[in-house]
Structure formats: structure tokens, C-alpha cells
Amino acid sequence: MHKLSKAKSINPLSPLKYLILITIGLSLFCNLFDSLFPYLNIPRPQVFLSLSLWGIKHCFFWQFLTHFFISPISQGVNISFILYIVFNMYFLWMVGSSVIAQRGPKHFLALYLGGGILGGVISALILLSTYALTPIAGINPALYALLTAWMILFPEMQILLFFTIPVKIKWLILGILGVNLAMDLSHGDLLHFLPYLSSVLFGYFYAILGWSLHSPFSQLHSFENLLIRLRDKITVNSFSYPSYQPQSRGKIYDFKTGNLLLTEEEFMDACLAKIAKYGKNSLSLIERWKMKKISKRRKNQSQ
């Protein structure tokens, strides 16, 4: 009971708070003390934490994670650095807390870290192919993935831009992402354009395939339905065993061992209770498939 009550008291926003604190702390440390390290004959922290061709060749694989926890290189702490931190951390808190409230901290972390790491992998491929010496740093890849999924979660919600202008989230995020990507592309800056675009696509496919949602743009719905059907088909084929035939149609068996687990009624009641408490997306893929098969068979029997 003590462990259970302690687990329930954990704040679901804790991962978000830690991410913000780590980002602010590392960015401040790099910008405050970066200029002092050359006097100590020690490589600067920004060099170790940013994603760079030098770091990739020396197998500094942590840079794929740390590069989106620090700000881009700047001349110490200045106005641009302060605005960068304040603006991005505000957006991260606003968007991250909404995603956590709707989908939980695990999905938030998967989106944020997945988008940032994927952006780092794409950046590394470009660095290796072009031999560019530009170090890569900044929150944008992770934040773009989060913003894209947030737009799909709350497309019609209105917020006040500059605290005065009401605007729907779908148009706000589409404008922010579109303008930034267009600017990078117009300057021929593929080192930023391609990683940012890959992070946007990661957030999009995560929301479609992971949450079975549709984007706010009806022109894409047929494509998204195709993706969802393909995912379901692959999932069912992956977990089905045609050669195995249960001995009783009224029982649920474990797919790996063949042992009896629950009656159909117990299984359906357990799944419905889970949905009522945590939502439909809390069900595992196997649980969804089993529920679908049972419901379909019952419907056929009743006809």
C-alpha cells in the first residue's frame, strides 16, 4: 500500500520539468563558461555537447542526445540567447504539459526524444556526406516533432497570439513550421532543413500510427486511413498464429504458451475497465486485436 500510494503521488509533469531544467542549465553553463575553457587547455563544453563531424569521428555518440539540450553557439549570454531560452522553454512547457495531460508522460518523452534523436541522425548523415564543420545544436528538432503531434491532438483549439489575437492551433503551428522550413530551404540550408523536416514527419506519423488520429487536413485522410489499415494488418499478422487452434471458443489463450488466461467475459470486462480509467489508447495492440475478434464473432453469432 505504501509503494502504491507513493507511485500515485508522482507528478506526471516531472519529466517535462526535468527536461526544461536540464536544457536551461546546460545552455547557461555552455554560454557562461565556454570562453574560459581554452585557457585551461580543455575543449569547450559546447564542442563536447553539440553534434559535430569531429565528435562523430571520435565516436562521441552522446552528442545525438545532448545536441538538442543546449542552445546554438552564441557569444556568451546576450539578449538573443535569453530570448531563445525564454521563448522555447515557454513553448515546451505549454505544448508538453498539454500532450502529457492528454496522452501521458511516456508518449511525451517518446515524441520529444525521438524527434530530437532522429534529427541528429539526419544531421550526422549530412555532416558525413558534405564534410561540413558547422556544429549542430538547438531544441528545434525535438520541439518540431512535439508541435506537430500537438497540432493533430488539438487542431480546432484556439489560443491568443500575443495575448490578443485568437488563432486556431492548426493554423498557428502550420504557419510556424512552414515559415521556418521555407526560410531554411530558400537559403539552401539543408543542414537544418532536412533534420527539421524529418522531425516534423516523425511527429506526424507518431500521431497517425501511434494514436490512430487524423490530421486536421481532410485532403490527407485517405492516405492516413491507408496507413492505419496497413499498421493494423501488420500488427495482426505479427501476433497471429494460424496453426494454433484453441480448444474452446469461449476462452482466451496466451499466444506463446497456449495456457488459459481468462474467459471472454473476464477479458472484455478487464479491457473495458482499462479503457474507462486510462482511455482507449492504453490498450496494447494484442488486447485491441483480441477485443476486435471477440466482438466480431459475437456479432456474427447474434445474427
Sequence and secondary structure as in RCSB ss.txt:
>XXXX:A:sequence
MHKLSKAKSINPLSPLKYLILITIGLSLFCNLFDSLFPYLNIPRPQVFLSLSLWGIKHCFFWQFLTHFFISPISQ
GVNISFILYIVFNMYFLWMVGSSVIAQRGPKHFLALYLGGGILGGVISALILLSTYALTPIAGINPALYALLTAW
MILFPEMQILLFFTIPVKIKWLILGILGVNLAMDLSHGDLLHFLPYLSSVLFGYFYAILGWSLHSPFSQLHSFEN
LLIRLRDKITVNSFSYPSYQPQSRGKIYDFKTGNLLLTEEEFMDACLAKIAKYGKNSLSLIERWKMKKISKRRKN
QSQ
>XXXX:A:secstr
 HHHHHHHTS TTHHHHHHHHHHHHHHHHHHHHGGGGGGGT   HHHHHSB HHHHHTT TTHHHHTTSS    S
SS HHHHHHHHHHHHHHHHHHHHHHHHH HHHHHHHHHHHHHHHHHHHHHHHHHH     B  SHHHHHHHHHHH
HHHSTT EEEETTTEEEEHHHHHHHHHHHHHHHHHHTT HHHHHHHHHHHHHHHHIIIIIH    S GGGHHHHH
HHHHHHHHHHHHHH  TT   S TTEEE TTT  EEEEHHHHHHHHHHHHHHH GGGS HHHHHHHHHHHHHHHH
HH 
